[in-house]
């Protein structure tokens, strides 16, 4: 059967070769520069076409839609009902129980007073509820941003010697982070965070997890004098040079609770239904350990405790923002990096769960929401917050239906702030260490790393660079190196585009890569190449040399027993654009090939390419109309009819030479 | 006739739809990571396949070729004859006549003793003749490198207070420049300079021409105290704040000689046969003006003259290279910047004239040649040299045939150094300015700029950035900004790849862009998109959103009267590679489309893409074998046979809905 239609095929080719009126390459529709610019701007900055939903709506509806666009809360709030509230209540309480100990621990990670962790779990969620478009995001401080902010700021200011200034710097850089995040959203530059690829984040998170866990050895071993550096070397130093400071009571307590937490986590992973085990575990451990510590007067046995915590809700902190003085550049830098990092985490988490539950989160809107959340936050004693991996996971598995669960959580935190703070007086620091370790250990994803290795070795390399960069140098440099490497790869792909030799699949009119489709065979007298990248300043030199080399190679291997090379056909379907340097390539090729008596034909040049070629040709027309074709098949058919040696149609099918 | 075969076509489609065994997508041949790595390295660093010419040659021939590869001189020297010598002699003398005054004035630009300019026009050309592969390059000191080196070094050391140390630093940074240039060549990183596109060079050259010309106002107006800065503002300042220093005699002399030179140049442009007019003009002017100055005792009329110059050839200067002490980092930095700048100028000039006369220059070899030239140079009292725009232009128009003209020039310079130095005692500085202006004015290419504007507005912008950057900020920053902008554009193209909707060209089996080919029409029930870029971390988010938006748009515009959208077909011919993030796109699309009851099919995934998809699929196979097709035609044919509504074959051809 296949044969029959294949013969029909070759028969069809015959006809067109005898009558070489192939389908003409259409001149693309005219476009003014302004039109092109408009399209470019739309595709680049408004690719999600935000105004689409407004079209053809009555004014009133438009207004409502507009309001809903700015405040997503207006979308779901009206439809809110008791049934939803019930599930949100449960999930809200659950994340609260996680948020409180987490908040305290992460604040310590950032070298800030523990209470700030709770402040930051109260105000920001309320802001997000109004502006955010995700239903599952659990908002609050996160380990990585806290860690980076802490380590970057302490390069200039010691949190022990000058805690007040340190706090001011933290709040100010939170302000800049928020400003920067909102700006990205408003300017619709959301795609910037796309440059943090999965590979990078994988390595970066694993690296940070390792560093953070090691940092916790301070609490876990009860060491008092500990390095403030983030890199692995100094940390290990201060661990093993301070063995005299190790306190066995702390170690025993720490290890045992760590084991409990890890087991709880393991249970929930194995049986997702038991999510509440790992979700509730931290709070349980805090309560138990606190009672224990209180009972045995832990502080007298070398087990350090949190100690007195102030009562009451967030004090305003506008007075704490300092925009002058010597540290400005530091806070801006810190704001930028922590901003980007927390944004990446927030957006990634939001997208993940949106995909899971099949709804959309608008990247740019999310950025504005998170940004404003931080701007507001920094005026009410909150340091940088975003959508957190751990909280959102718990929130989702606890069955959260809407962002309302964030409100519940922040109410729970509010109650804690108002009445329950004294209870944390005896909470041992070691327990916080254990909680942090359990949280971050989940960020190390070995299977994903293995998959990376399998799919793309280069991405694996990028991941390693991020990982070791973070561990041995510093969080920000590790990140920078990995990003640089990925961009370099993209640039290299542009500078060295693939050129593939095509052959005809016998019995069809299909031309494919000779090395991929073994049955494909070369057509005598032709060299058919496809160029697999836009042609621009960065690769014309290479492409010119490479194509000439192809022709030379073809001529050298005397593949063409009785045919000499007569036509070079460039398959241009994959050449999405050319720039002004690019167009010159064809002129140069024409001249170079002309010297060899070989002619150049182009197949399926795309609209933009066609336009630019025409413009460049004006006056001295180099690419002749009749050397443009829509398909390789038609090019071969109509060119072979003009071939010097009398061989067309059928023969083109039969006398194909194996490569 | 076309009709007949078109019906045959549709008929053919019929058959395959009834028998949907389309041509299978072949699994690509197995390749180990090592093999892939080897290919990658070859294509990236040895794309010119330098060893090809050696293959299959007898040993002796191999040795000869090898020697010729290292010393291009061996290629042309044996074939050298008197006829060639004649033209090389003329051009050699001509550039010598230009080189001598130029050398002196450029050395001044670099705050170095004038004699160094002549030293640098003697040794380096001889080195280049042996190693270089260009026939037109005129080697010697150049204005831009001289200026940059002079201004960078004087930031730390004053050439007036400590001329000896300044000289040492200049020679040492020349050494580093050479080292760096040679290293680029040896490591085969030649493509780095490809990032300096034509657009950039156009703007850069024009900008430098303006700046250098303005610098010459010093000599032309006879101003004694002049800024050493390169930007336009300070230059104009010192021109108009020093009006008291203007000397009318100098101005008269300068203007009149400038006019003579420009007229001479104009004549040679109009009548290429009269090239010798512009070629000989500089030397003539020098001689006449010198005699004139001697006759009228110019120095007593406020016309500054070169004055006494030491006699004798280059003294060795190995003892002047200092690799220790506080200035090391400065000389390395200076070496790097001047190195890359002079390299760009040299290679650009080399390539330009090679294209003009249709021969090849090997970028990497040129870099080694220029690099070694400078390394040798700095041991013989030469500061940084390269292929100079002005000299090469004169050299070429004077009819140089081989690099021998450089030998002639350096011999002429040798004779000058040994015997003729006293004659330059009375040469007025103003004449040097006039010569330089005439030389660089040719670098401003308005028509090319206009063509740029016509072809690619963005490249035009890049050119403007380079131009104004050079004029108002500085040469190196102007360059950096332009390069950054070009790279940004490339990255944007990657982040926002084009997705085009394809339609069927009636009466054929060809699918093309609906907006380009107006006659093309959509196939009911299908959405056929082609993705026009590699899929990677930087664009998956965009592509996912964009493709979903396409489907929504198609569903909204109820184009499909009685057909609902059932298949999304992705034409993957233009997707040259995917990375690990890229493969996830297809999984996500599958799920997202699944929710809409739409199925995803891929057409012609290239070998690399196919391999990675397979690897990513292992275990949970997401992309089903029978949803891979070789051509869109076959995809449509065999899918429509599985379509829910009973409509296949013939109808698919006829009931095409206009878009």
Interface residues (C-beta under 8 A of the other chain):
Chain A: X1 X2 X4 X5 X8 X9 X11 X12 X15 X16 X19 X21 X23 X26 X28 X29 X33 X43 X44 X47 X48 X49 X52 X191 X194 X195 X196 X197 X198 X199 X200 X351 X355 X358 X363 X451 X452 X454 X455 X456 X457 X458 X459 X486 X487 X490 X491 X492 X493 X494 X495 X496 X497 X498 X500 X505 X508 X509 X510 X512 X513 X515 X516 X517 X518 X519 X530 X532 X533 X534 X536 X537 X538 X539 X540 X541 X542 X545 X546 X549 X552 X553 X573 X574 X576 X577 X579 X580 X581 X583 X584 X588 X591 X592 X595 X604 X606 X607 X612 X615 X616 X630 X631
Chain B: X1 X2 X4 X5 X8 X9 X11 X12 X15 X16 X19 X21 X23 X26 X28 X29 X33 X43 X44 X47 X48 X49 X52 X191 X194 X195 X196 X197 X198 X199 X200 X355 X358 X363 X451 X452 X454 X455 X456 X457 X458 X459 X486 X487 X490 X491 X492 X493 X494 X495 X496 X497 X498 X500 X505 X508 X509 X510 X512 X513 X515 X516 X517 X518 X519 X530 X532 X533 X534 X536 X537 X538 X539 X540 X541 X542 X545 X546 X549 X553 X573 X574 X576 X577 X579 X580 X581 X583 X584 X588 X591 X592 X595 X604 X606 X607 X612 X615 X616 X618 X630 X631
